Amino acid sequence: MKTIFHKSNGADGTGLGECELNFKIPENLLRKDLIGLPQLSELEVMRHYKELSDKNFCIEKGFYPLGSCTMKYNPKVNELLASLEGFCNLHPLQEDCDSQGVLELMYNLQESLKILTGMDAVTLQPAAGAHGELTGMMIIKKYFETKGDLKRKKVIIPDSAHGTNPASAKMCGFDIVEVKSNDKGQVDINSLKEILDDTVAGIMMTNPNTLGIFEENVLEISKLMHDNGSLLYYDGANFNAIMGWTNPRLMGFDVVHLNLHKTFSTPHGGGGPGAGPVCVIKDLQEYLPSPVITKENGKYKRDYNIPHSIGKVRSFYGNFGIMVRAYAYILMMGQKLKLASADAVLNANYIKEKLKGTYDLPYDKQCMHEFVLSGEKQHKQGVNTLGIAKRLMDSNCHPPTVYFPLIVHEAIMIEPTESESKAVLDEFINTMLNIAKEIETNPEQVLKSPLKTPIKKVDETLAARKPDLTFKE
Ligand SMILES: *Cc1c(COP(=O)(O)O)cnc(C)c1O
């Protein structure tokens, strides 16, 4: 079979030369044909990969207001620290006495997350947000099993929730009961009361929720749930909105996961390593995955003695490199974490106020770190939300999250984060206003976008169902 290469021009980039062997390779094992590598010089190979990487969009290239993803700036010093020899080359089976430095870092990170969430104990093992959810739901399940309360089979989840919430609860064997949002975009208390009974294990909530709205009745909800003998799970992926201002403990939650790769500055988006630590109240401490990192007489150790542990959820201790980045970020920011959240909220409200006359804003309230517009008006003029997203790509801007949350038609979910300057926000606002104007006057033109990206308009369905990923001559 003839191998086809994207590039090959006859240059010799290998340069290995003849090698001398003092034994003879058997004739039948010797290669008959050329090895079939592309013929390029080293420099040409470098250019090829640079060219490919330039086709990617990333936070270092432009504004990335992807809602519910917190695409903030990830300080480069984090990368330097995570790549220090002692952190990245330590063998995970090394004895505790030889790993005091990394154990100290993990212990300190646990302590920091306890302060930020108000919780009593932490596991750093889960490798992502959804993995943290699964871990948290396993803890809740084991808690009721251990108490002999076997009838609690249901988990309540608001209709605005991230899709991973019902998926995680279901994977644990719970039945999902959806609770409706009211016209303020918040959990409807009366609907909640109607479905509460002694078969309910708990509720999974996000606060601020995925509409970017703070649940004003969260204290009433947590009292209702606790009076019912149920537990409250907090999806902390949106933690960038509240750092240092309030915490899930004050709101009455029992289990929390955080997305270190969102709020605590790890590059993410391509499916790379993440971390979703789970923090719990004292009563749930004995169900955590083992080991947790403890400190005794000034020495750090891995503690496997957790009476009702749900067991391990990840090999070794989780994605340690992500912990280094998060800890560096927390140390670097200190009290300023509070300012980061304040600026994230301010930036979101600024954009919301500038766009709300032009685009529909179904829940017109002060938002937290993000908000959700509806492209309904533009849809009626001939361009749906997908079209708006594609048009944005021609302005060096990553599209916002679209068609989520499901309760908003033609949803456009915008999360600017605290990292962006006013100039960048203004440029984005202008672009969005211009697109709306363009849709009014010349929708056909808008539908041709994107025009400046390496791949132009694709058939969404075909691209998802039958992706064509091979190079053809
Ligand atoms: C991102 C996110 C998750 C899932 O986190 P992953 O790390 O992608 O698994 C869960 N809930 C909410 C609200 C999120 O924004």
The ligand as a MOL file (V3000), in Angstrom:
LIG
                    3D

  0  0  0     0  0            999 V3000
M  V30 BEGIN CTAB
M  V30 COUNTS 15 15 0 0 0
M  V30 BEGIN ATOM
M  V30 1 C -18.0780 21.8190 33.5780 0
M  V30 2 C -19.2080 21.4630 34.4270 0
M  V30 3 C -19.3590 20.1540 34.9240 0
M  V30 4 C -18.4890 18.9820 34.5120 0
M  V30 5 O -17.1350 19.1420 34.7070 0
M  V30 6 P -16.1020 18.2640 33.8660 0
M  V30 7 O -14.7740 18.5210 34.4830 0
M  V30 8 O -16.1960 18.6930 32.4560 0
M  V30 9 O -16.5050 16.8140 34.0290 0
M  V30 10 C -20.4130 19.9210 35.7890 0
M  V30 11 N -21.2830 20.8890 36.1240 0
M  V30 12 C -21.1740 22.1450 35.6450 0
M  V30 13 C -22.1620 23.1890 36.0730 0
M  V30 14 C -20.1350 22.4800 34.7770 0
M  V30 15 O -20.0410 23.7160 34.2870 0
M  V30 END ATOM
M  V30 BEGIN BOND
M  V30 1 1 1 2
M  V30 2 1 2 3
M  V30 3 2 2 14
M  V30 4 1 3 4
M  V30 5 2 3 10
M  V30 6 1 4 5
M  V30 7 1 5 6
M  V30 8 2 6 7
M  V30 9 1 6 8
M  V30 10 1 6 9
M  V30 11 1 10 11
M  V30 12 2 11 12
M  V30 13 1 12 13
M  V30 14 1 12 14
M  V30 15 1 14 15
M  V30 END BOND
M  V30 END CTAB
M  END
